[in-house]
Amino acid sequence: MFQEKYGTLPFIEIENECTLMPEYEMFKYVSRWNNSPKLENSGMSKKIRYKPDIIKKISEEANDPWFKFVVTKEEEWNEIVQDFLEPGLIQKEQIVLMPEGGSREELRKRYDWLVDLCCSENVRFTDRLHITLWDKKTGV
């Protein structure tokens, strides 16, 4: 309906945790799927946060699906490999790693090893720019 009226579709990005199966109709309207499945570091039980059938479906059916993982330590890469890559749920080129942190200082502590990990594993890195730009502790 929108496309017929305006001759184009808007760019639509969905961010989700991969815990609820999207309606199949959504796949044709969403331009990018920014998926953020939770790891053990989230404190959520695996039964609640890990839905392999949903992750696989989104990985295969969605337009431009990314899987962004918030990491606190280097060893969490093993969880990503074991739970997401080895079972073939997602592809390595779909992975984005982001450091966990609520302040610039917390982020700085994770940058070096995380950037090195991203380079060695050939996956994307993303910053928490909203925290880097505005840190309540420093007021900057």
N, C-alpha and C positions, 0 to 999 in steps of 0.2 A: 504494500500500500504506500509506504513512504517513498520507496524507490520509483514507483510509477508516478507519483505526484511531483517529486523534486528531481528525478533523474539521477539520483545518487543515493548511497547509503552513508549514514554517519559512521565515523570510527567509534566502535564500541569496545571497551576493554572490561573484562570481568575479572575480579580478584576473588578467589575462593580458597577454601582449605581442603577441597577434594573429599569431603565427608558426605555430601548429598549429590545424587546423580542429577545432572541437569536434564531438563526436557530436551528431547532430540531436536525439536524445532529451533532451539536456541543456537545450535551449532552454526546454522547458516547466517545468523544475524550478528554474531559476535566476531569482531575483527581480531582480537587477541585475548587469549586466556592466560592470565597471570595467576598461576596456582601456587599456593603456599602450604603444602602439606606439613604438618607438625612432626617434629622429631621427639625423641624421648626427653630432650632438654625442656620441652614445653610444660612438663608436669602432667600432661593428659595421659590417660591410660591408652595403651596401644589399641585396644578394642574400639575406642571412640575415635581416635585420630587416624588410624591406618585402614583404608578401604581400597584394597588392591584392584577390585573390579572397576571402581569409579576412576581411579588413577589411570588405569590402562585405557579405559574408554575415552577419557579426555585426551590422553596422550595421542591416541590414534585418530580421533574424530574431530577434535577442535582445530580451529584456525590458529596457527602460530602459538602453540602452547609452550609456555615456560613453566618451570618448576623451581620456585625460589625457596631455598632452605636457609633458615636463620640458624647460624652455628655459634657455639660458645667455645668450642675447643676442637683441635685438629682431629681427634679421634672420632668425631661425629661423621667424618667422611666415610668411615667403615659402615656405619648404619645406613647411609645413603646407598652405598654400593650393595650391601646385603639385602636391603628391603626394596630398593627401587630399580637399580641397574641389573643385578644378577637375575631377578625374576623376569626381566624384560618389560617392566611396566612403563619405563620411560627411556629415552635415549640420552646419552651424555651431552649432546649438543643442546638439549633442552634445559640443562641445569644452570641455575644462577645461585651463587652463594653470597650471603649477606651476614656481616657480623652482628651479633646481638650486643646491644648497649644502649644505655639511656643518657650517656654523656659523651662528650668528645674524648675524655680520658679513657673511658671504658672501650670506646671504639678503637682508639690508638693502640691499646694493648693487644688488640686482635688483628690489626691491619697486616703486620709483617708476615705472620705465619699464614694468614688467610690468602693474601695476595700470592705468596709462594705456592700454596696448595692449588689455587686456581690455575696458576701458570703450569705447574707440573702435571696437573690432571686435565688441562686444556678445557676448563669450564669458565663460565662468566663470573665476574665479581660485580657486586653493586654495593654502593655506600648507603648509609642512612642519612641522606643529605639533610633532611629536616632537623636532625639532631646536630649534625656538623655545623649547619648554619645558625642554629639557635640552641644554645646550651643554657638551661635555666641556672645551673650552678655558677657559670661565668657571666651570664647576662649578655653574652656576645652573640 
